[in-house]
Amino acid sequence: MTIKTITAEEFDRRFDDGEDMGDFIDWKSTRRPSLEAKRVNVDFPQWMVAKLDREAQRLGITRQALIKTWVAARLDAAA
């Protein structure tokens, strides 16, 4: 797919007019600032991993998704 090019002013005008801007965006190079993943390692005791796995299975999500959800909720509550 070829990406069309226009001036920034034209882009802004079309965007403000509610036009579909998909043809002007290189979706392969887009990113979400501050949401890039950063790998961290955390060691949990076996009993805790077992409980995490049971809760993740109950909710139908992965252990990683459960931990991310719980940490995000705690950080939001603390803010």
mmCIF file of the N, C-alpha and C atoms, coordinates in Angstrom:
data_MODEL
# 
_entry.id   MODEL 
# 
loop_
_atom_site.group_PDB 
_atom_site.id 
_atom_site.type_symbol 
_atom_site.label_atom_id 
_atom_site.label_alt_id 
_atom_site.label_comp_id 
_atom_site.label_asym_id 
_atom_site.label_entity_id 
_atom_site.label_seq_id 
_atom_site.pdbx_PDB_ins_code 
_atom_site.Cartn_x 
_atom_site.Cartn_y 
_atom_site.Cartn_z 
_atom_site.occupancy 
_atom_site.B_iso_or_equiv 
_atom_site.pdbx_formal_charge 
_atom_site.auth_seq_id 
_atom_site.auth_comp_id 
_atom_site.auth_asym_id 
_atom_site.auth_atom_id 
_atom_site.pdbx_PDB_model_num 
ATOM 1   N N  . MET A 1 1  ? 0.836   -1.183  0.000  1.00 0.00 ? 1  MET A N  1 
ATOM 2   C CA . MET A 1 1  ? 0.000   0.000   0.000  1.00 0.00 ? 1  MET A CA 1 
ATOM 3   C C  . MET A 1 1  ? 0.881   1.247   0.000  1.00 0.00 ? 1  MET A C  1 
ATOM 4   N N  . THR A 1 2  ? 0.585   2.176   -0.866 1.00 0.00 ? 2  THR A N  1 
ATOM 5   C CA . THR A 1 2  ? 1.321   3.425   -0.941 1.00 0.00 ? 2  THR A CA 1 
ATOM 6   C C  . THR A 1 2  ? 0.645   4.460   -0.048 1.00 0.00 ? 2  THR A C  1 
ATOM 7   N N  . ILE A 1 3  ? 1.456   5.145   0.732  1.00 0.00 ? 3  ILE A N  1 
ATOM 8   C CA . ILE A 1 3  ? 0.933   6.169   1.627  1.00 0.00 ? 3  ILE A CA 1 
ATOM 9   C C  . ILE A 1 3  ? 0.919   7.490   0.887  1.00 0.00 ? 3  ILE A C  1 
ATOM 10  N N  . LYS A 1 4  ? -0.235  8.131   0.892  1.00 0.00 ? 4  LYS A N  1 
ATOM 11  C CA . LYS A 1 4  ? -0.366  9.430   0.235  1.00 0.00 ? 4  LYS A CA 1 
ATOM 12  C C  . LYS A 1 4  ? 0.285   10.496  1.099  1.00 0.00 ? 4  LYS A C  1 
ATOM 13  N N  . THR A 1 5  ? 0.781   11.538  0.448  1.00 0.00 ? 5  THR A N  1 
ATOM 14  C CA . THR A 1 5  ? 1.385   12.636  1.198  1.00 0.00 ? 5  THR A CA 1 
ATOM 15  C C  . THR A 1 5  ? 0.622   13.924  0.927  1.00 0.00 ? 5  THR A C  1 
ATOM 16  N N  . ILE A 1 6  ? 0.467   14.705  1.987  1.00 0.00 ? 6  ILE A N  1 
ATOM 17  C CA . ILE A 1 6  ? -0.154  16.033  1.908  1.00 0.00 ? 6  ILE A CA 1 
ATOM 18  C C  . ILE A 1 6  ? 0.571   16.916  2.921  1.00 0.00 ? 6  ILE A C  1 
ATOM 19  N N  . THR A 1 7  ? 0.302   18.194  2.882  1.00 0.00 ? 7  THR A N  1 
ATOM 20  C CA . THR A 1 7  ? 0.925   19.105  3.838  1.00 0.00 ? 7  THR A CA 1 
ATOM 21  C C  . THR A 1 7  ? 0.287   18.920  5.216  1.00 0.00 ? 7  THR A C  1 
ATOM 22  N N  . ALA A 1 8  ? 0.991   19.374  6.235  1.00 0.00 ? 8  ALA A N  1 
ATOM 23  C CA . ALA A 1 8  ? 0.461   19.304  7.593  1.00 0.00 ? 8  ALA A CA 1 
ATOM 24  C C  . ALA A 1 8  ? -0.822  20.103  7.713  1.00 0.00 ? 8  ALA A C  1 
ATOM 25  N N  . GLU A 1 9  ? -0.869  21.252  7.052  1.00 0.00 ? 9  GLU A N  1 
ATOM 26  C CA . GLU A 1 9  ? -2.066  22.094  7.103  1.00 0.00 ? 9  GLU A CA 1 
ATOM 27  C C  . GLU A 1 9  ? -3.261  21.376  6.474  1.00 0.00 ? 9  GLU A C  1 
ATOM 28  N N  . GLU A 1 10 ? -3.025  20.710  5.335  1.00 0.00 ? 10 GLU A N  1 
ATOM 29  C CA . GLU A 1 10 ? -4.089  19.961  4.661  1.00 0.00 ? 10 GLU A CA 1 
ATOM 30  C C  . GLU A 1 10 ? -4.537  18.788  5.525  1.00 0.00 ? 10 GLU A C  1 
ATOM 31  N N  . PHE A 1 11 ? -3.569  18.116  6.137  1.00 0.00 ? 11 PHE A N  1 
ATOM 32  C CA . PHE A 1 11 ? -3.894  17.002  7.032  1.00 0.00 ? 11 PHE A CA 1 
ATOM 33  C C  . PHE A 1 11 ? -4.791  17.482  8.168  1.00 0.00 ? 11 PHE A C  1 
ATOM 34  N N  . ASP A 1 12 ? -4.378  18.595  8.814  1.00 0.00 ? 12 ASP A N  1 
ATOM 35  C CA . ASP A 1 12 ? -5.166  19.147  9.927  1.00 0.00 ? 12 ASP A CA 1 
ATOM 36  C C  . ASP A 1 12 ? -6.574  19.521  9.481  1.00 0.00 ? 12 ASP A C  1 
ATOM 37  N N  . ARG A 1 13 ? -6.686  20.162  8.312  1.00 0.00 ? 13 ARG A N  1 
ATOM 38  C CA . ARG A 1 13 ? -7.999  20.582  7.822  1.00 0.00 ? 13 ARG A CA 1 
ATOM 39  C C  . ARG A 1 13 ? -8.896  19.377  7.582  1.00 0.00 ? 13 ARG A C  1 
ATOM 40  N N  . ARG A 1 14 ? -8.348  18.366  6.904  1.00 0.00 ? 14 ARG A N  1 
ATOM 41  C CA . ARG A 1 14 ? -9.139  17.179  6.609  1.00 0.00 ? 14 ARG A CA 1 
ATOM 42  C C  . ARG A 1 14 ? -9.532  16.443  7.893  1.00 0.00 ? 14 ARG A C  1 
ATOM 43  N N  . PHE A 1 15 ? -8.589  16.364  8.819  1.00 0.00 ? 15 PHE A N  1 
ATOM 44  C CA . PHE A 1 15 ? -8.884  15.717  10.095 1.00 0.00 ? 15 PHE A CA 1 
ATOM 45  C C  . PHE A 1 15 ? -10.001 16.461  10.819 1.00 0.00 ? 15 PHE A C  1 
ATOM 46  N N  . ASP A 1 16 ? -9.880  17.789  10.901 1.00 0.00 ? 16 ASP A N  1 
ATOM 47  C CA . ASP A 1 16 ? -10.901 18.600  11.565 1.00 0.00 ? 16 ASP A CA 1 
ATOM 48  C C  . ASP A 1 16 ? -12.260 18.476  10.889 1.00 0.00 ? 16 ASP A C  1 
ATOM 49  N N  . ASP A 1 17 ? -12.260 18.225  9.577  1.00 0.00 ? 17 ASP A N  1 
ATOM 50  C CA . ASP A 1 17 ? -13.516 18.046  8.840  1.00 0.00 ? 17 ASP A CA 1 
ATOM 51  C C  . ASP A 1 17 ? -14.085 16.638  8.996  1.00 0.00 ? 17 ASP A C  1 
ATOM 52  N N  . GLY A 1 18 ? -13.372 15.794  9.734  1.00 0.00 ? 18 GLY A N  1 
ATOM 53  C CA . GLY A 1 18 ? -13.865 14.450  10.004 1.00 0.00 ? 18 GLY A CA 1 
ATOM 54  C C  . GLY A 1 18 ? -13.605 13.436  8.912  1.00 0.00 ? 18 GLY A C  1 
ATOM 55  N N  . GLU A 1 19 ? -12.691 13.750  7.998  1.00 0.00 ? 19 GLU A N  1 
ATOM 56  C CA . GLU A 1 19 ? -12.382 12.824  6.911  1.00 0.00 ? 19 GLU A CA 1 
ATOM 57  C C  . GLU A 1 19 ? -11.586 11.627  7.423  1.00 0.00 ? 19 GLU A C  1 
ATOM 58  N N  . ASP A 1 20 ? -11.663 10.515  6.708  1.00 0.00 ? 20 ASP A N  1 
ATOM 59  C CA . ASP A 1 20 ? -10.871 9.326   7.010  1.00 0.00 ? 20 ASP A CA 1 
ATOM 60  C C  . ASP A 1 20 ? -9.422  9.614   6.640  1.00 0.00 ? 20 ASP A C  1 
ATOM 61  N N  . MET A 1 21 ? -8.529  9.530   7.604  1.00 0.00 ? 21 MET A N  1 
ATOM 62  C CA . MET A 1 21 ? -7.131  9.884   7.385  1.00 0.00 ? 21 MET A CA 1 
ATOM 63  C C  . MET A 1 21 ? -6.238  8.660   7.204  1.00 0.00 ? 21 MET A C  1 
ATOM 64  N N  . GLY A 1 22 ? -6.829  7.475   7.127  1.00 0.00 ? 22 GLY A N  1 
ATOM 65  C CA . GLY A 1 22 ? -6.078  6.239   7.047  1.00 0.00 ? 22 GLY A CA 1 
ATOM 66  C C  . GLY A 1 22 ? -5.090  6.163   5.896  1.00 0.00 ? 22 GLY A C  1 
ATOM 67  N N  . ASP A 1 23 ? -5.410  6.776   4.764  1.00 0.00 ? 23 ASP A N  1 
ATOM 68  C CA . ASP A 1 23 ? -4.511  6.727   3.611  1.00 0.00 ? 23 ASP A CA 1 
ATOM 69  C C  . ASP A 1 23 ? -3.244  7.564   3.804  1.00 0.00 ? 23 ASP A C  1 
ATOM 70  N N  . PHE A 1 24 ? -3.223  8.399   4.822  1.00 0.00 ? 24 PHE A N  1 
ATOM 71  C CA . PHE A 1 24 ? -2.101  9.306   5.045  1.00 0.00 ? 24 PHE A CA 1 
ATOM 72  C C  . PHE A 1 24 ? -1.235  8.885   6.228  1.00 0.00 ? 24 PHE A C  1 
ATOM 73  N N  . ILE A 1 25 ? -1.529  7.729   6.822  1.00 0.00 ? 25 ILE A N  1 
ATOM 74  C CA . ILE A 1 25 ? -0.812  7.282   8.015  1.00 0.00 ? 25 ILE A CA 1 
ATOM 75  C C  . ILE A 1 25 ? -0.080  5.979   7.725  1.00 0.00 ? 25 ILE A C  1 
ATOM 76  N N  . ASP A 1 26 ? 1.183   5.924   8.098  1.00 0.00 ? 26 ASP A N  1 
ATOM 77  C CA . ASP A 1 26 ? 1.975   4.705   7.977  1.00 0.00 ? 26 ASP A CA 1 
ATOM 78  C C  . ASP A 1 26 ? 1.741   3.884   9.244  1.00 0.00 ? 26 ASP A C  1 
ATOM 79  N N  . TRP A 1 27 ? 0.761   2.988   9.202  1.00 0.00 ? 27 TRP A N  1 
ATOM 80  C CA . TRP A 1 27 ? 0.342   2.229   10.379 1.00 0.00 ? 27 TRP A CA 1 
ATOM 81  C C  . TRP A 1 27 ? 1.448   1.299   10.886 1.00 0.00 ? 27 TRP A C  1 
ATOM 82  N N  . LYS A 1 28 ? 2.384   0.922   10.036 1.00 0.00 ? 28 LYS A N  1 
ATOM 83  C CA . LYS A 1 28 ? 3.461   0.028   10.467 1.00 0.00 ? 28 LYS A CA 1 
ATOM 84  C C  . LYS A 1 28 ? 4.450   0.722   11.393 1.00 0.00 ? 28 LYS A C  1 
ATOM 85  N N  . SER A 1 29 ? 4.522   2.042   11.324 1.00 0.00 ? 29 SER A N  1 
ATOM 86  C CA . SER A 1 29 ? 5.493   2.755   12.158 1.00 0.00 ? 29 SER A CA 1 
ATOM 87  C C  . SER A 1 29 ? 4.836   3.531   13.298 1.00 0.00 ? 29 SER A C  1 
ATOM 88  N N  . THR A 1 30 ? 3.529   3.391   13.470 1.00 0.00 ? 30 THR A N  1 
ATOM 89  C CA . THR A 1 30 ? 2.874   4.113   14.553 1.00 0.00 ? 30 THR A CA 1 
ATOM 90  C C  . THR A 1 30 ? 3.226   3.484   15.895 1.00 0.00 ? 30 THR A C  1 
ATOM 91  N N  . ARG A 1 31 ? 3.189   4.280   16.929 1.00 0.00 ? 31 ARG A N  1 
ATOM 92  C CA . ARG A 1 31 ? 3.431   3.791   18.280 1.00 0.00 ? 31 ARG A CA 1 
ATOM 93  C C  . ARG A 1 31 ? 2.637   4.637   19.254 1.00 0.00 ? 31 ARG A C  1 
ATOM 94  N N  . ARG A 1 32 ? 2.486   4.142   20.445 1.00 0.00 ? 32 ARG A N  1 
ATOM 95  C CA . ARG A 1 32 ? 1.746   4.845   21.479 1.00 0.00 ? 32 ARG A CA 1 
ATOM 96  C C  . ARG A 1 32 ? 2.741   5.278   22.546 1.00 0.00 ? 32 ARG A C  1 
ATOM 97  N N  . PRO A 1 33 ? 3.076   6.563   22.597 1.00 0.00 ? 33 PRO A N  1 
ATOM 98  C CA . PRO A 1 33 ? 4.069   7.036   23.564 1.00 0.00 ? 33 PRO A CA 1 
ATOM 99  C C  . PRO A 1 33 ? 3.711   6.615   24.989 1.00 0.00 ? 33 PRO A C  1 
ATOM 100 N N  . SER A 1 34 ? 4.706   6.262   25.749 1.00 0.00 ? 34 SER A N  1 
ATOM 101 C CA . SER A 1 34 ? 4.606   5.832   27.145 1.00 0.00 ? 34 SER A CA 1 
ATOM 102 C C  . SER A 1 34 ? 3.934   4.476   27.312 1.00 0.00 ? 34 SER A C  1 
ATOM 103 N N  . LEU A 1 35 ? 3.603   3.789   26.217 1.00 0.00 ? 35 LEU A N  1 
ATOM 104 C CA . LEU A 1 35 ? 2.997   2.474   26.326 1.00 0.00 ? 35 LEU A CA 1 
ATOM 105 C C  . LEU A 1 35 ? 3.896   1.380   25.767 1.00 0.00 ? 35 LEU A C  1 
ATOM 106 N N  . GLU A 1 36 ? 5.137   1.724   25.432 1.00 0.00 ? 36 GLU A N  1 
ATOM 107 C CA . GLU A 1 36 ? 6.055   0.704   24.969 1.00 0.00 ? 36 GLU A CA 1 
ATOM 108 C C  . GLU A 1 36 ? 6.336   -0.243  26.135 1.00 0.00 ? 36 GLU A C  1 
ATOM 109 N N  . ALA A 1 37 ? 6.406   -1.512  25.825 1.00 0.00 ? 37 ALA A N  1 
ATOM 110 C CA . ALA A 1 37 ? 6.630   -2.508  26.875 1.00 0.00 ? 37 ALA A CA 1 
ATOM 111 C C  . ALA A 1 37 ? 8.067   -2.447  27.380 1.00 0.00 ? 37 ALA A C  1 
ATOM 112 N N  . LYS A 1 38 ? 8.213   -2.636  28.654 1.00 0.00 ? 38 LYS A N  1 
ATOM 113 C CA . LYS A 1 38 ? 9.525   -2.739  29.298 1.00 0.00 ? 38 LYS A CA 1 
ATOM 114 C C  . LYS A 1 38 ? 9.484   -4.014  30.130 1.00 0.00 ? 38 LYS A C  1 
ATOM 115 N N  . ARG A 1 39 ? 10.351  -4.937  29.808 1.00 0.00 ? 39 ARG A N  1 
ATOM 116 C CA . ARG A 1 39 ? 10.345  -6.227  30.499 1.00 0.00 ? 39 ARG A CA 1 
ATOM 117 C C  . ARG A 1 39 ? 10.931  -6.086  31.896 1.00 0.00 ? 39 ARG A C  1 
ATOM 118 N N  . VAL A 1 40 ? 10.222  -6.671  32.870 1.00 0.00 ? 40 VAL A N  1 
ATOM 119 C CA . VAL A 1 40 ? 10.719  -6.754  34.245 1.00 0.00 ? 40 VAL A CA 1 
ATOM 120 C C  . VAL A 1 40 ? 10.557  -8.195  34.715 1.00 0.00 ? 40 VAL A C  1 
ATOM 121 N N  . ASN A 1 41 ? 11.405  -8.602  35.600 1.00 0.00 ? 41 ASN A N  1 
ATOM 122 C CA . ASN A 1 41 ? 11.327  -9.947  36.164 1.00 0.00 ? 41 ASN A CA 1 
ATOM 123 C C  . ASN A 1 41 ? 10.968  -9.843  37.640 1.00 0.00 ? 41 ASN A C  1 
ATOM 124 N N  . VAL A 1 42 ? 9.992   -10.623 38.046 1.00 0.00 ? 42 VAL A N  1 
ATOM 125 C CA . VAL A 1 42 ? 9.575   -10.665 39.440 1.00 0.00 ? 42 VAL A CA 1 
ATOM 126 C C  . VAL A 1 42 ? 9.519   -12.128 39.855 1.00 0.00 ? 42 VAL A C  1 
ATOM 127 N N  . ASP A 1 43 ? 10.143  -12.442 40.956 1.00 0.00 ? 43 ASP A N  1 
ATOM 128 C CA . ASP A 1 43 ? 10.101  -13.806 41.469 1.00 0.00 ? 43 ASP A CA 1 
ATOM 129 C C  . ASP A 1 43 ? 8.999   -13.909 42.519 1.00 0.00 ? 43 ASP A C  1 
ATOM 130 N N  . PHE A 1 44 ? 8.103   -14.899 42.337 1.00 0.00 ? 44 PHE A N  1 
ATOM 131 C CA . PHE A 1 44 ? 7.033   -15.172 43.286 1.00 0.00 ? 44 PHE A CA 1 
ATOM 132 C C  . PHE A 1 44 ? 7.232   -16.560 43.864 1.00 0.00 ? 44 PHE A C  1 
ATOM 133 N N  . PRO A 1 45 ? 6.821   -16.768 45.111 1.00 0.00 ? 45 PRO A N  1 
ATOM 134 C CA . PRO A 1 45 ? 6.870   -18.127 45.642 1.00 0.00 ? 45 PRO A CA 1 
ATOM 135 C C  . PRO A 1 45 ? 5.853   -19.012 44.903 1.00 0.00 ? 45 PRO A C  1 
ATOM 136 N N  . GLN A 1 46 ? 6.091   -20.315 44.913 1.00 0.00 ? 46 GLN A N  1 
ATOM 137 C CA . GLN A 1 46 ? 5.237   -21.242 44.169 1.00 0.00 ? 46 GLN A CA 1 
ATOM 138 C C  . GLN A 1 46 ? 3.772   -21.147 44.566 1.00 0.00 ? 46 GLN A C  1 
ATOM 139 N N  . TRP A 1 47 ? 3.491   -21.000 45.862 1.00 0.00 ? 47 TRP A N  1 
ATOM 140 C CA . TRP A 1 47 ? 2.097   -20.930 46.297 1.00 0.00 ? 47 TRP A CA 1 
ATOM 141 C C  . TRP A 1 47 ? 1.385   -19.728 45.679 1.00 0.00 ? 47 TRP A C  1 
ATOM 142 N N  . MET A 1 48 ? 2.116   -18.620 45.522 1.00 0.00 ? 48 MET A N  1 
ATOM 143 C CA . MET A 1 48 ? 1.520   -17.421 44.955 1.00 0.00 ? 48 MET A CA 1 
ATOM 144 C C  . MET A 1 48 ? 1.251   -17.607 43.460 1.00 0.00 ? 48 MET A C  1 
ATOM 145 N N  . VAL A 1 49 ? 2.173   -18.236 42.753 1.00 0.00 ? 49 VAL A N  1 
ATOM 146 C CA . VAL A 1 49 ? 1.989   -18.512 41.333 1.00 0.00 ? 49 VAL A CA 1 
ATOM 147 C C  . VAL A 1 49 ? 0.772   -19.414 41.137 1.00 0.00 ? 49 VAL A C  1 
ATOM 148 N N  . ALA A 1 50 ? 0.621   -20.397 41.992 1.00 0.00 ? 50 ALA A N  1 
ATOM 149 C CA . ALA A 1 50 ? -0.533  -21.296 41.890 1.00 0.00 ? 50 ALA A CA 1 
ATOM 150 C C  . ALA A 1 50 ? -1.837  -20.532 42.066 1.00 0.00 ? 50 ALA A C  1 
ATOM 151 N N  . LYS A 1 51 ? -1.883  -19.639 43.043 1.00 0.00 ? 51 LYS A N  1 
ATOM 152 C CA . LYS A 1 51 ? -3.101  -18.841 43.262 1.00 0.00 ? 51 LYS A CA 1 
ATOM 153 C C  . LYS A 1 51 ? -3.343  -17.871 42.103 1.00 0.00 ? 51 LYS A C  1 
ATOM 154 N N  . LEU A 1 52 ? -2.272  -17.279 41.586 1.00 0.00 ? 52 LEU A N  1 
ATOM 155 C CA . LEU A 1 52 ? -2.410  -16.398 40.425 1.00 0.00 ? 52 LEU A CA 1 
ATOM 156 C C  . LEU A 1 52 ? -2.971  -17.171 39.235 1.00 0.00 ? 52 LEU A C  1 
ATOM 157 N N  . ASP A 1 53 ? -2.448  -18.360 39.016 1.00 0.00 ? 53 ASP A N  1 
ATOM 158 C CA . ASP A 1 53 ? -2.917  -19.175 37.890 1.00 0.00 ? 53 ASP A CA 1 
ATOM 159 C C  . ASP A 1 53 ? -4.388  -19.563 38.041 1.00 0.00 ? 53 ASP A C  1 
ATOM 160 N N  . ARG A 1 54 ? -4.798  -19.902 39.259 1.00 0.00 ? 54 ARG A N  1 
ATOM 161 C CA . ARG A 1 54 ? -6.214  -20.247 39.475 1.00 0.00 ? 54 ARG A CA 1 
ATOM 162 C C  . ARG A 1 54 ? -7.120  -19.055 39.199 1.00 0.00 ? 54 ARG A C  1 
ATOM 163 N N  . GLU A 1 55 ? -6.715  -17.893 39.677 1.00 0.00 ? 55 GLU A N  1 
ATOM 164 C CA . GLU A 1 55 ? -7.536  -16.694 39.456 1.00 0.00 ? 55 GLU A CA 1 
ATOM 165 C C  . GLU A 1 55 ? -7.550  -16.300 37.982 1.00 0.00 ? 55 GLU A C  1 
ATOM 166 N N  . ALA A 1 56 ? -6.412  -16.400 37.318 1.00 0.00 ? 56 ALA A N  1 
ATOM 167 C CA . ALA A 1 56 ? -6.347  -16.089 35.886 1.00 0.00 ? 56 ALA A CA 1 
ATOM 168 C C  . ALA A 1 56 ? -7.237  -17.047 35.103 1.00 0.00 ? 56 ALA A C  1 
ATOM 169 N N  . GLN A 1 57 ? -7.193  -18.333 35.452 1.00 0.00 ? 57 GLN A N  1 
ATOM 170 C CA . GLN A 1 57 ? -8.037  -19.313 34.760 1.00 0.00 ? 57 GLN A CA 1 
ATOM 171 C C  . GLN A 1 57 ? -9.509  -19.028 35.013 1.00 0.00 ? 57 GLN A C  1 
ATOM 172 N N  . ARG A 1 58 ? -9.855  -18.663 36.235 1.00 0.00 ? 58 ARG A N  1 
ATOM 173 C CA . ARG A 1 58 ? -11.241 -18.339 36.566 1.00 0.00 ? 58 ARG A CA 1 
ATOM 174 C C  . ARG A 1 58 ? -11.752 -17.178 35.711 1.00 0.00 ? 58 ARG A C  1 
ATOM 175 N N  . LEU A 1 59 ? -10.884 -16.193 35.483 1.00 0.00 ? 59 LEU A N  1 
ATOM 176 C CA . LEU A 1 59 ? -11.257 -15.014 34.700 1.00 0.00 ? 59 LEU A CA 1 
ATOM 177 C C  . LEU A 1 59 ? -11.082 -15.222 33.198 1.00 0.00 ? 59 LEU A C  1 
ATOM 178 N N  . GLY A 1 60 ? -10.411 -16.307 32.818 1.00 0.00 ? 60 GLY A N  1 
ATOM 179 C CA . GLY A 1 60 ? -10.197 -16.582 31.399 1.00 0.00 ? 60 GLY A CA 1 
ATOM 180 C C  . GLY A 1 60 ? -9.149  -15.698 30.765 1.00 0.00 ? 60 GLY A C  1 
ATOM 181 N N  . ILE A 1 61 ? -8.142  -15.323 31.553 1.00 0.00 ? 61 ILE A N  1 
ATOM 182 C CA . ILE A 1 61 ? -7.049  -14.488 31.049 1.00 0.00 ? 61 ILE A CA 1 
ATOM 183 C C  . ILE A 1 61 ? -5.726  -15.139 31.423 1.00 0.00 ? 61 ILE A C  1 
ATOM 184 N N  . THR A 1 62 ? -4.643  -14.604 30.901 1.00 0.00 ? 62 THR A N  1 
ATOM 185 C CA . THR A 1 62 ? -3.328  -15.138 31.229 1.00 0.00 ? 62 THR A CA 1 
ATOM 186 C C  . THR A 1 62 ? -2.866  -14.613 32.586 1.00 0.00 ? 62 THR A C  1 
ATOM 187 N N  . ARG A 1 63 ? -1.888  -15.297 33.141 1.00 0.00 ? 63 ARG A N  1 
ATOM 188 C CA . ARG A 1 63 ? -1.287  -14.837 34.397 1.00 0.00 ? 63 ARG A CA 1 
ATOM 189 C C  . ARG A 1 63 ? -0.728  -13.424 34.228 1.00 0.00 ? 63 ARG A C  1 
ATOM 190 N N  . GLN A 1 64 ? -0.055  -13.195 33.101 1.00 0.00 ? 64 GLN A N  1 
ATOM 191 C CA . GLN A 1 64 ? 0.528   -11.875 32.857 1.00 0.00 ? 64 GLN A CA 1 
ATOM 192 C C  . GLN A 1 64 ? -0.549  -10.800 32.793 1.00 0.00 ? 64 GLN A C  1 
ATOM 193 N N  . ALA A 1 65 ? -1.654  -11.091 32.115 1.00 0.00 ? 65 ALA A N  1 
ATOM 194 C CA . ALA A 1 65 ? -2.746  -10.114 32.027 1.00 0.00 ? 65 ALA A CA 1 
ATOM 195 C C  . ALA A 1 65 ? -3.338  -9.831  33.405 1.00 0.00 ? 65 ALA A C  1 
ATOM 196 N N  . LEU A 1 66 ? -3.465  -10.858 34.229 1.00 0.00 ? 66 LEU A N  1 
ATOM 197 C CA . LEU A 1 66 ? -3.985  -10.680 35.585 1.00 0.00 ? 66 LEU A CA 1 
ATOM 198 C C  . LEU A 1 66 ? -3.072  -9.769  36.395 1.00 0.00 ? 66 LEU A C  1 
ATOM 199 N N  . ILE A 1 67 ? -1.780  -10.040 36.348 1.00 0.00 ? 67 ILE A N  1 
ATOM 200 C CA . ILE A 1 67 ? -0.829  -9.225  37.110 1.00 0.00 ? 67 ILE A CA 1 
ATOM 201 C C  . ILE A 1 67 ? -0.852  -7.784  36.613 1.00 0.00 ? 67 ILE A C  1 
ATOM 202 N N  . LYS A 1 68 ? -0.857  -7.588  35.305 1.00 0.00 ? 68 LYS A N  1 
ATOM 203 C CA . LYS A 1 68 ? -0.901  -6.221  34.761 1.00 0.00 ? 68 LYS A CA 1 
ATOM 204 C C  . LYS A 1 68 ? -2.169  -5.495  35.203 1.00 0.00 ? 68 LYS A C  1 
ATOM 205 N N  . THR A 1 69 ? -3.293  -6.195  35.157 1.00 0.00 ? 69 THR A N  1 
ATOM 206 C CA . THR A 1 69 ? -4.567  -5.585  35.550 1.00 0.00 ? 69 THR A CA 1 
ATOM 207 C C  . THR A 1 69 ? -4.544  -5.181  37.012 1.00 0.00 ? 69 THR A C  1 
ATOM 208 N N  . TRP A 1 70 ? -4.072  -6.077  37.872 1.00 0.00 ? 70 TRP A N  1 
ATOM 209 C CA . TRP A 1 70 ? -4.027  -5.777  39.300 1.00 0.00 ? 70 TRP A CA 1 
ATOM 210 C C  . TRP A 1 70 ? -3.049  -4.657  39.624 1.00 0.00 ? 70 TRP A C  1 
ATOM 211 N N  . VAL A 1 71 ? -1.892  -4.661  39.002 1.00 0.00 ? 71 VAL A N  1 
ATOM 212 C CA . VAL A 1 71 ? -0.910  -3.602  39.265 1.00 0.00 ? 71 VAL A CA 1 
ATOM 213 C C  . VAL A 1 71 ? -1.452  -2.254  38.778 1.00 0.00 ? 71 VAL A C  1 
ATOM 214 N N  . ALA A 1 72 ? -2.058  -2.242  37.588 1.00 0.00 ? 72 ALA A N  1 
ATOM 215 C CA . ALA A 1 72 ? -2.626  -0.986  37.051 1.00 0.00 ? 72 ALA A CA 1 
ATOM 216 C C  . ALA A 1 72 ? -3.718  -0.451  37.975 1.00 0.00 ? 72 ALA A C  1 
ATOM 217 N N  . ALA A 1 73 ? -4.571  -1.330  38.477 1.00 0.00 ? 73 ALA A N  1 
ATOM 218 C CA . ALA A 1 73 ? -5.650  -0.895  39.366 1.00 0.00 ? 73 ALA A CA 1 
ATOM 219 C C  . ALA A 1 73 ? -5.082  -0.309  40.651 1.00 0.00 ? 73 ALA A C  1 
ATOM 220 N N  . ARG A 1 74 ? -4.053  -0.930  41.182 1.00 0.00 ? 74 ARG A N  1 
ATOM 221 C CA . ARG A 1 74 ? -3.437  -0.441  42.419 1.00 0.00 ? 74 ARG A CA 1 
ATOM 222 C C  . ARG A 1 74 ? -2.753  0.904   42.196 1.00 0.00 ? 74 ARG A C  1 
ATOM 223 N N  . LEU A 1 75 ? -2.084  1.060   41.077 1.00 0.00 ? 75 LEU A N  1 
ATOM 224 C CA . LEU A 1 75 ? -1.425  2.338   40.773 1.00 0.00 ? 75 LEU A CA 1 
ATOM 225 C C  . LEU A 1 75 ? -2.446  3.442   40.560 1.00 0.00 ? 75 LEU A C  1 
ATOM 226 N N  . ASP A 1 76 ? -3.563  3.123   39.896 1.00 0.00 ? 76 ASP A N  1 
ATOM 227 C CA . ASP A 1 76 ? -4.622  4.112   39.703 1.00 0.00 ? 76 ASP A CA 1 
ATOM 228 C C  . ASP A 1 76 ? -5.233  4.527   41.030 1.00 0.00 ? 76 ASP A C  1 
ATOM 229 N N  . ALA A 1 77 ? -5.424  3.563   41.928 1.00 0.00 ? 77 ALA A N  1 
ATOM 230 C CA . ALA A 1 77 ? -6.006  3.855   43.231 1.00 0.00 ? 77 ALA A CA 1 
ATOM 231 C C  . ALA A 1 77 ? -5.079  4.725   44.081 1.00 0.00 ? 77 ALA A C  1 
ATOM 232 N N  . ALA A 1 78 ? -3.781  4.521   43.901 1.00 0.00 ? 78 ALA A N  1 
ATOM 233 C CA . ALA A 1 78 ? -2.803  5.279   44.678 1.00 0.00 ? 78 ALA A CA 1 
ATOM 234 C C  . ALA A 1 78 ? -2.606  6.706   44.158 1.00 0.00 ? 78 ALA A C  1 
ATOM 235 N N  . ALA A 1 79 ? -3.003  6.931   42.922 1.00 0.00 ? 79 ALA A N  1 
ATOM 236 C CA . ALA A 1 79 ? -2.777  8.253   42.301 1.00 0.00 ? 79 ALA A CA 1 
ATOM 237 C C  . ALA A 1 79 ? -3.763  9.291   42.820 1.00 0.00 ? 79 ALA A C  1 
# 
